Amino acid sequence: MSQKPRTMNSAHVLILSTRADVATDDVVRRLAGRGVAHTRLNTEDFPFSRSLAYQPENSTDWLTCDGEPLAIPSSVWYRRLRSPSRPKEMDDGVYEFCLQENRAAVLGSVLGLSSQWMSYPAAVWKSEFKPFQLSLASQIGLPIPPTIITNEPAAIRRAFAQFGSMIAKPTKSGYFTRNGQAFSIFTSRVLEQHLEELDSAKWSPTIYQGLIPKRFDVRVTIVGRRVFAAAIDSQSDPSATIDWRHTTNPHLPHLRIDLPDRIVTLLMKMMDSLGLTFGAIDLIQSTDGEYVFLEINPNGQWLWIDDMLNLGISDAVADWLAQPPLS
């Protein structure tokens, strides 16, 4: 990727996030406690609450926010993007135009930085496509479940017959709104009676996979070259057996684990292939002990794991961001 070189004199962290992200809050507290200089830009503040000015040819006052110049960062944390609420008096079309222009200005002003990135936006965007993740995982040697991604009812019926037991999950987002109300879409079991109601399946391609008997769900968080693994005893709670996020049990058992060296090597190969310096990876440990790749979130959550197991993931993120500036 082509990036505009900029001179960096001292460590300074630029954070692109949102007001609502508690993981950012936690890391910012740790940076402040270490005396690491940092600037946090909450992306939903632009353009209705804050202003910016970007000067591509100016290597000193390259970017100002509300008239205040920003230091050239040694590290950039691309954590979250969030859109501001539409002003009541603003037309929907005008609002969408303002959002597009704002996002182009905010992101376009930082994409040329030759800083250390967690992670570079283009790498994050590419990594969010689950079909691509599964293809890459298979290519590098990570086991994946038998999978078909389709909106063809006939193909769904064939997969059900082939897989035996089958689950379905969204190809992109696990959330949608209807009549102003938000809903979550969890991974769910496909039963034989569902095959009689596939007419609406054509409207949304879905990931269909063979149901693998689990011992544990496994969350692997990678920060730079550091790997943190936690097993989630999803099979101890009937509401969590298919998708552990579906449980309302705040005490679902978690435990630290060490992954086999081979799996660690393959996961790091995947991170390198994606160009990521952070990743939250979901695996299954099957009842026969095999680790199976499900998906990777390039900006996933981890605070609940740190709260339960004290793994030190937030400290690892702060360590990475506070690394000495590039020479």
C-alpha positions as a Markdown table, in Angstrom:
| # | Residue | x | y | z |
|---|---|---|---|---|
| 1 | Met | 0.0 | 0.0 | 0.0 |
| 2 | Ser | 1.2 | 3.5 | -0.8 |
| 3 | Gln | 1.5 | 5.8 | 2.2 |
| 4 | Lys | 2.7 | 9.3 | 2.5 |
| 5 | Pro | 5.8 | 9.5 | 4.7 |
| 6 | Arg | 5.7 | 11.8 | 7.7 |
| 7 | Thr | 8.3 | 12.6 | 10.2 |
| 8 | Met | 7.6 | 11.4 | 13.7 |
| 9 | Asn | 9.5 | 12.9 | 16.7 |
| 10 | Ser | 8.0 | 11.1 | 19.7 |
| 11 | Ala | 5.4 | 8.5 | 20.6 |
| 12 | His | 1.9 | 9.6 | 20.1 |
| 13 | Val | -1.2 | 7.4 | 19.6 |
| 14 | Leu | -4.1 | 8.5 | 17.4 |
| 15 | Ile | -7.3 | 6.6 | 18.1 |
| 16 | Leu | -10.3 | 6.5 | 15.8 |
| 17 | Ser | -13.2 | 5.1 | 17.7 |
| 18 | Thr | -16.6 | 6.0 | 19.2 |
| 19 | Arg | -18.0 | 7.3 | 22.4 |
| 20 | Ala | -19.8 | 4.0 | 23.0 |
| 21 | Asp | -16.8 | 1.7 | 22.9 |
| 22 | Val | -15.8 | 0.6 | 26.4 |
| 23 | Ala | -12.8 | -1.3 | 25.1 |
| 24 | Thr | -11.4 | 2.0 | 23.8 |
| 25 | Asp | -12.1 | 3.6 | 27.2 |
| 26 | Asp | -10.1 | 0.8 | 29.0 |
| 27 | Val | -7.1 | 1.1 | 26.7 |
| 28 | Val | -7.1 | 5.0 | 26.9 |
| 29 | Arg | -7.0 | 4.7 | 30.7 |
| 30 | Arg | -3.9 | 2.5 | 30.4 |
| 31 | Leu | -2.2 | 4.8 | 28.0 |
| 32 | Ala | -2.9 | 7.8 | 30.3 |
| 33 | Gly | -1.6 | 5.9 | 33.3 |
| 34 | Arg | 1.6 | 5.3 | 31.5 |
| 35 | Gly | 1.9 | 8.9 | 30.4 |
| 36 | Val | 1.6 | 8.0 | 26.7 |
| 37 | Ala | 0.5 | 11.0 | 24.6 |
| 38 | His | -2.7 | 10.1 | 22.7 |
| 39 | Thr | -5.6 | 11.7 | 20.8 |
| 40 | Arg | -9.0 | 10.1 | 20.6 |
| 41 | Leu | -11.3 | 11.0 | 17.8 |
| 42 | Asn | -14.9 | 9.7 | 18.3 |
| 43 | Thr | -16.1 | 9.3 | 14.7 |
| 44 | Glu | -19.7 | 10.1 | 15.4 |
| 45 | Asp | -18.7 | 13.6 | 16.5 |
| 46 | Phe | -18.1 | 14.5 | 12.8 |
| 47 | Pro | -19.4 | 16.5 | 11.1 |
| 48 | Phe | -22.3 | 17.8 | 13.4 |
| 49 | Ser | -20.4 | 18.2 | 16.7 |
| 50 | Arg | -16.8 | 18.8 | 15.6 |
| 51 | Ser | -14.9 | 20.2 | 12.6 |
| 52 | Leu | -11.7 | 19.3 | 10.8 |
| 53 | Ala | -9.3 | 20.8 | 8.4 |
| 54 | Tyr | -6.8 | 18.7 | 6.4 |
| 55 | Gln | -3.8 | 20.1 | 4.5 |
| 56 | Pro | -2.1 | 17.4 | 2.4 |
| 57 | Glu | 1.0 | 19.5 | 1.7 |
| 58 | Asn | 1.5 | 20.7 | 5.3 |
| 59 | Ser | 3.8 | 18.3 | 7.3 |
| 60 | Thr | 3.3 | 20.3 | 10.5 |
| 61 | Asp | -0.3 | 21.4 | 10.8 |
| 62 | Trp | -1.5 | 18.5 | 8.6 |
| 63 | Leu | -4.8 | 18.0 | 10.5 |
| 64 | Thr | -6.7 | 20.3 | 12.9 |
| 65 | Cys | -9.8 | 19.5 | 14.8 |
| 66 | Asp | -11.9 | 22.4 | 16.0 |
| 67 | Gly | -8.9 | 24.6 | 15.1 |
| 68 | Glu | -6.5 | 22.6 | 17.3 |
| 69 | Pro | -3.6 | 20.9 | 15.4 |
| 70 | Leu | -3.1 | 17.1 | 15.9 |
| 71 | Ala | 0.3 | 15.7 | 16.6 |
| 72 | Ile | 1.6 | 13.3 | 13.9 |
| 73 | Pro | 1.1 | 9.9 | 15.4 |
| 74 | Ser | 3.6 | 7.1 | 15.8 |
| 75 | Ser | 0.7 | 4.6 | 16.1 |
| 76 | Val | -2.9 | 4.7 | 14.8 |
| 77 | Trp | -5.6 | 2.5 | 16.3 |
| 78 | Tyr | -8.4 | 2.1 | 13.8 |
| 79 | Arg | -11.0 | 0.8 | 16.2 |
| 80 | Arg | -14.5 | 1.8 | 15.3 |
| 81 | Leu | -16.6 | 4.0 | 12.9 |
| 82 | Arg | -20.0 | 5.2 | 14.0 |
| 83 | Ser | -22.4 | 7.6 | 12.2 |
| 84 | Pro | -23.9 | 10.6 | 14.0 |
| 85 | Ser | -27.7 | 10.9 | 14.5 |
| 86 | Arg | -29.5 | 12.7 | 11.7 |
| 87 | Pro | -30.5 | 16.3 | 12.7 |
| 88 | Lys | -34.3 | 16.5 | 12.9 |
| 89 | Glu | -34.5 | 19.3 | 10.3 |
| 90 | Met | -32.2 | 17.6 | 7.8 |
| 91 | Asp | -33.5 | 15.7 | 4.8 |
| 92 | Asp | -32.5 | 12.0 | 4.6 |
| 93 | Gly | -30.7 | 12.4 | 1.3 |
| 94 | Val | -28.7 | 15.4 | 2.5 |
| 95 | Tyr | -27.9 | 13.5 | 5.7 |
| 96 | Glu | -26.5 | 10.5 | 3.7 |
| 97 | Phe | -24.5 | 12.9 | 1.5 |
| 98 | Cys | -23.0 | 14.5 | 4.6 |
| 99 | Leu | -22.1 | 11.1 | 6.0 |
| 100 | Gln | -20.3 | 10.1 | 2.9 |
| 101 | Glu | -18.4 | 13.3 | 2.6 |
| 102 | Asn | -17.5 | 13.2 | 6.3 |
| 103 | Arg | -16.2 | 9.6 | 6.2 |
| 104 | Ala | -14.2 | 10.4 | 3.1 |
| 105 | Ala | -12.6 | 13.4 | 4.8 |
| 106 | Val | -11.9 | 11.7 | 8.2 |
| 107 | Leu | -10.5 | 8.5 | 6.8 |
| 108 | Gly | -8.8 | 10.1 | 3.8 |
| 109 | Ser | -6.9 | 12.4 | 6.0 |
| 110 | Val | -5.2 | 9.6 | 7.9 |
| 111 | Leu | -4.8 | 6.8 | 5.3 |
| 112 | Gly | -1.5 | 8.3 | 4.1 |
| 113 | Leu | 0.2 | 8.2 | 7.5 |
| 114 | Ser | 3.3 | 6.0 | 7.6 |
| 115 | Ser | 2.5 | 5.1 | 11.2 |
| 116 | Gln | 2.2 | 1.7 | 12.9 |
| 117 | Trp | -1.4 | 0.7 | 12.4 |
| 118 | Met | -3.7 | -1.5 | 14.4 |
| 119 | Ser | -4.9 | -2.3 | 11.8 |
| 120 | Tyr | -4.7 | -0.5 | 8.5 |
| 121 | Pro | -8.3 | 0.2 | 7.4 |
| 122 | Ala | -8.1 | -1.6 | 4.0 |
| 123 | Ala | -6.9 | -4.7 | 5.8 |
| 124 | Val | -9.8 | -4.5 | 8.2 |
| 125 | Trp | -12.4 | -4.0 | 5.5 |
| 126 | Lys | -11.1 | -7.0 | 3.5 |
| 127 | Ser | -11.0 | -9.1 | 6.6 |
| 128 | Glu | -14.7 | -8.5 | 7.4 |
| 129 | Phe | -15.9 | -10.7 | 4.6 |
| 130 | Lys | -16.7 | -14.1 | 6.1 |
| 131 | Pro | -16.7 | -16.0 | 2.7 |
| 132 | Phe | -13.2 | -14.7 | 2.2 |
| 133 | Gln | -12.1 | -15.6 | 5.7 |
| 134 | Leu | -13.3 | -19.2 | 5.3 |
| 135 | Ser | -11.6 | -19.5 | 1.9 |
| 136 | Leu | -8.3 | -18.2 | 3.3 |
| 137 | Ala | -8.5 | -20.4 | 6.4 |
| 138 | Ser | -9.0 | -23.5 | 4.2 |
| 139 | Gln | -6.1 | -22.5 | 1.9 |
| 140 | Ile | -3.6 | -22.1 | 4.7 |
| 141 | Gly | -4.6 | -25.4 | 6.4 |
| 142 | Leu | -7.0 | -24.4 | 9.2 |
| 143 | Pro | -9.9 | -26.9 | 9.4 |
| 144 | Ile | -13.3 | -25.3 | 8.7 |
| 145 | Pro | -16.8 | -26.9 | 8.9 |
| 146 | Pro | -18.4 | -28.3 | 5.8 |
| 147 | Thr | -19.8 | -25.0 | 4.3 |
| 148 | Ile | -22.0 | -23.7 | 1.6 |
| 149 | Ile | -23.0 | -20.0 | 1.2 |
| 150 | Thr | -26.2 | -19.8 | -0.9 |
| 151 | Asn | -29.7 | -18.4 | -1.4 |
| 152 | Glu | -30.8 | -21.4 | -3.5 |
| 153 | Pro | -33.5 | -23.5 | -1.7 |
| 154 | Ala | -32.4 | -26.6 | -3.7 |
| 155 | Ala | -28.8 | -26.1 | -2.6 |
| 156 | Ile | -29.8 | -25.7 | 1.0 |
| 157 | Arg | -31.8 | -29.0 | 0.9 |
| 158 | Arg | -28.8 | -30.8 | -0.7 |
| 159 | Ala | -26.5 | -29.4 | 2.0 |
| 160 | Phe | -28.8 | -30.6 | 4.7 |
| 161 | Ala | -28.8 | -34.1 | 3.3 |
| 162 | Gln | -25.0 | -34.0 | 2.9 |
| 163 | Phe | -24.1 | -32.5 | 6.3 |
| 164 | Gly | -26.6 | -34.4 | 8.4 |
| 165 | Ser | -26.9 | -31.8 | 11.1 |
| 166 | Met | -26.6 | -28.2 | 10.0 |
| 167 | Ile | -26.5 | -24.7 | 11.3 |
| 168 | Ala | -27.2 | -21.3 | 9.6 |
| 169 | Lys | -25.7 | -17.9 | 10.3 |
| 170 | Pro | -25.5 | -14.5 | 8.6 |
| 171 | Thr | -22.9 | -13.8 | 5.9 |
| 172 | Lys | -22.2 | -10.3 | 7.2 |
| 173 | Ser | -24.1 | -8.8 | 10.1 |
| 174 | Gly | -25.9 | -10.4 | 13.0 |
| 175 | Tyr | -28.1 | -7.4 | 13.5 |
| 176 | Phe | -31.0 | -5.7 | 11.7 |
| 177 | Thr | -33.8 | -3.3 | 12.5 |
| 178 | Arg | -37.6 | -3.6 | 11.8 |
| 179 | Asn | -40.0 | -0.9 | 12.5 |
| 180 | Gly | -37.3 | 0.9 | 14.5 |
| 181 | Gln | -36.7 | -2.1 | 16.7 |
| 182 | Ala | -33.3 | -3.8 | 16.8 |
| 183 | Phe | -32.9 | -7.6 | 16.5 |
| 184 | Ser | -30.0 | -10.0 | 16.9 |
| 185 | Ile | -29.5 | -12.9 | 14.6 |
| 186 | Phe | -27.7 | -15.8 | 16.3 |
| 187 | Thr | -26.3 | -19.0 | 14.8 |
| 188 | Ser | -29.2 | -21.4 | 14.7 |
| 189 | Arg | -29.9 | -25.1 | 14.1 |
| 190 | Val | -31.5 | -26.0 | 10.8 |
| 191 | Leu | -34.2 | -28.7 | 11.3 |
| 192 | Glu | -36.0 | -30.8 | 8.7 |
| 193 | Gln | -39.2 | -28.8 | 9.1 |
| 194 | His | -37.4 | -25.7 | 8.1 |
| 195 | Leu | -36.8 | -27.1 | 4.7 |
| 196 | Glu | -40.5 | -26.7 | 4.0 |
| 197 | Glu | -40.2 | -22.9 | 4.5 |
| 198 | Leu | -37.3 | -21.9 | 2.2 |
| 199 | Asp | -39.1 | -19.5 | -0.1 |
| 200 | Ser | -37.7 | -16.4 | 1.6 |
| 201 | Ala | -34.2 | -17.9 | 1.7 |
| 202 | Lys | -33.6 | -16.4 | -1.8 |
| 203 | Trp | -33.6 | -12.9 | -0.4 |
| 204 | Ser | -30.4 | -13.3 | 1.7 |
| 205 | Pro | -27.5 | -15.6 | 1.0 |
| 206 | Thr | -26.7 | -17.4 | 4.3 |
| 207 | Ile | -23.8 | -19.4 | 5.6 |
| 208 | Tyr | -24.9 | -23.1 | 6.1 |
| 209 | Gln | -22.4 | -25.4 | 7.8 |
| 210 | Gly | -22.2 | -28.9 | 9.2 |
| 211 | Leu | -22.9 | -28.9 | 12.9 |
| 212 | Ile | -19.7 | -30.1 | 14.7 |
| 213 | Pro | -20.1 | -31.6 | 18.1 |
| 214 | Lys | -18.3 | -29.3 | 20.5 |
| 215 | Arg | -16.2 | -29.7 | 23.6 |
| 216 | Phe | -15.7 | -25.9 | 23.9 |
| 217 | Asp | -16.1 | -22.7 | 22.0 |
| 218 | Val | -12.7 | -21.0 | 21.9 |
| 219 | Arg | -12.0 | -17.2 | 21.6 |
| 220 | Val | -8.5 | -16.4 | 20.5 |
| 221 | Thr | -7.4 | -12.7 | 20.7 |
| 222 | Ile | -4.2 | -11.8 | 18.9 |
| 223 | Val | -2.4 | -8.5 | 19.6 |
| 224 | Gly | 0.7 | -8.1 | 17.5 |
| 225 | Arg | 2.5 | -11.4 | 18.0 |
| 226 | Arg | 0.9 | -12.2 | 21.4 |
| 227 | Val | -1.8 | -14.8 | 21.5 |
| 228 | Phe | -4.5 | -15.1 | 24.3 |
| 229 | Ala | -6.8 | -18.1 | 24.2 |
| 230 | Ala | -9.9 | -18.8 | 26.3 |
| 231 | Ala | -12.2 | -21.8 | 26.2 |
| 232 | Ile | -15.9 | -21.1 | 26.8 |
| 233 | Asp | -17.9 | -24.0 | 28.2 |
| 234 | Ser | -20.9 | -23.4 | 26.0 |
| 235 | Gln | -22.1 | -27.0 | 26.3 |
| 236 | Ser | -22.8 | -26.6 | 30.0 |
| 237 | Asp | -25.8 | -24.3 | 29.2 |
| 238 | Pro | -28.6 | -25.5 | 26.9 |
| 239 | Ser | -29.2 | -22.0 | 25.6 |
| 240 | Ala | -25.5 | -21.7 | 24.5 |
| 241 | Thr | -24.8 | -25.0 | 22.8 |
| 242 | Ile | -25.3 | -23.7 | 19.3 |
| 243 | Asp | -24.3 | -20.0 | 19.8 |
| 244 | Trp | -22.8 | -19.1 | 23.2 |
| 245 | Arg | -23.7 | -15.5 | 22.7 |
| 246 | His | -27.4 | -16.5 | 23.1 |
| 247 | Thr | -27.1 | -17.3 | 26.8 |
| 248 | Thr | -28.2 | -14.9 | 29.5 |
| 249 | Asn | -26.0 | -16.6 | 32.0 |
| 250 | Pro | -23.3 | -14.1 | 33.1 |
| 251 | His | -21.4 | -17.0 | 34.8 |
| 252 | Leu | -20.9 | -19.2 | 31.7 |
| 253 | Pro | -17.6 | -20.9 | 32.6 |
| 254 | His | -14.5 | -19.6 | 30.9 |
| 255 | Leu | -10.9 | -20.9 | 31.3 |
| 256 | Arg | -7.5 | -20.1 | 30.0 |
| 257 | Ile | -6.0 | -22.6 | 27.6 |
| 258 | Asp | -2.8 | -23.1 | 25.6 |
| 259 | Leu | -3.4 | -23.8 | 21.9 |
| 260 | Pro | -1.3 | -26.4 | 20.0 |
| 261 | Asp | 1.8 | -24.8 | 18.4 |
| 262 | Arg | 0.4 | -25.9 | 15.0 |
| 263 | Ile | -2.8 | -23.9 | 15.4 |
| 264 | Val | -0.9 | -20.9 | 16.7 |
| 265 | Thr | 1.3 | -21.0 | 13.7 |
| 266 | Leu | -1.6 | -21.2 | 11.3 |
| 267 | Leu | -3.5 | -18.4 | 13.0 |
| 268 | Met | -0.5 | -16.1 | 12.8 |
| 269 | Lys | -0.1 | -17.0 | 9.1 |
| 270 | Met | -3.8 | -16.0 | 8.6 |
| 271 | Met | -3.2 | -12.7 | 10.5 |
| 272 | Asp | -0.2 | -12.0 | 8.3 |
| 273 | Ser | -2.1 | -12.9 | 5.1 |
| 274 | Leu | -4.8 | -10.5 | 6.1 |
| 275 | Gly | -2.4 | -7.7 | 7.2 |
| 276 | Leu | -3.9 | -7.5 | 10.7 |
| 277 | Thr | -2.2 | -6.6 | 13.9 |
| 278 | Phe | -5.3 | -7.4 | 16.0 |
| 279 | Gly | -7.9 | -10.1 | 15.6 |
| 280 | Ala | -10.6 | -11.8 | 17.7 |
| 281 | Ile | -10.9 | -15.3 | 16.3 |
| 282 | Asp | -13.7 | -17.8 | 17.0 |
| 283 | Leu | -12.8 | -21.5 | 17.0 |
| 284 | Ile | -14.5 | -24.7 | 18.0 |
| 285 | Gln | -12.7 | -27.5 | 19.9 |
| 286 | Ser | -14.6 | -30.6 | 18.8 |
| 287 | Thr | -15.3 | -33.5 | 21.0 |
| 288 | Asp | -12.4 | -35.4 | 19.4 |
| 289 | Gly | -10.0 | -32.5 | 20.2 |
| 290 | Glu | -9.7 | -30.9 | 16.8 |
| 291 | Tyr | -9.7 | -27.1 | 16.5 |
| 292 | Val | -12.0 | -25.8 | 13.8 |
| 293 | Phe | -12.0 | -22.2 | 12.5 |
| 294 | Leu | -15.3 | -20.3 | 12.4 |
| 295 | Glu | -14.5 | -16.6 | 11.8 |
| 296 | Ile | -12.3 | -13.7 | 12.6 |
| 297 | Asn | -13.4 | -10.2 | 13.7 |
| 298 | Pro | -10.6 | -7.7 | 12.9 |
| 299 | Asn | -11.9 | -5.3 | 15.6 |
| 300 | Gly | -13.7 | -7.7 | 18.1 |
| 301 | Gln | -14.4 | -7.3 | 21.8 |
| 302 | Trp | -12.3 | -8.8 | 24.6 |
| 303 | Leu | -13.2 | -6.9 | 27.8 |
| 304 | Trp | -15.4 | -9.7 | 29.2 |
| 305 | Ile | -12.6 | -12.2 | 28.9 |
| 306 | Asp | -10.1 | -9.8 | 30.7 |
| 307 | Asp | -12.7 | -9.3 | 33.4 |
| 308 | Met | -13.2 | -13.1 | 33.9 |
| 309 | Leu | -9.7 | -14.4 | 33.3 |
| 310 | Asn | -7.4 | -11.4 | 33.7 |
| 311 | Leu | -5.5 | -12.3 | 30.6 |
| 312 | Gly | -4.0 | -8.8 | 30.1 |
| 313 | Ile | -5.4 | -8.1 | 26.6 |
| 314 | Ser | -6.0 | -4.4 | 27.2 |
| 315 | Asp | -2.5 | -4.1 | 28.5 |
| 316 | Ala | -1.2 | -5.8 | 25.4 |
| 317 | Val | -3.1 | -3.4 | 23.2 |
| 318 | Ala | -1.7 | -0.5 | 25.1 |
| 319 | Asp | 1.8 | -2.0 | 24.9 |
| 320 | Trp | 1.6 | -2.3 | 21.1 |
| 321 | Leu | 0.3 | 1.2 | 20.6 |
| 322 | Ala | 2.9 | 2.7 | 22.9 |
| 323 | Gln | 5.8 | 1.1 | 21.0 |
| 324 | Pro | 8.7 | 3.5 | 20.2 |
| 325 | Pro | 8.1 | 5.5 | 16.9 |
| 326 | Leu | 9.3 | 4.1 | 13.7 |
| 327 | Ser | 12.8 | 5.3 | 12.7 |
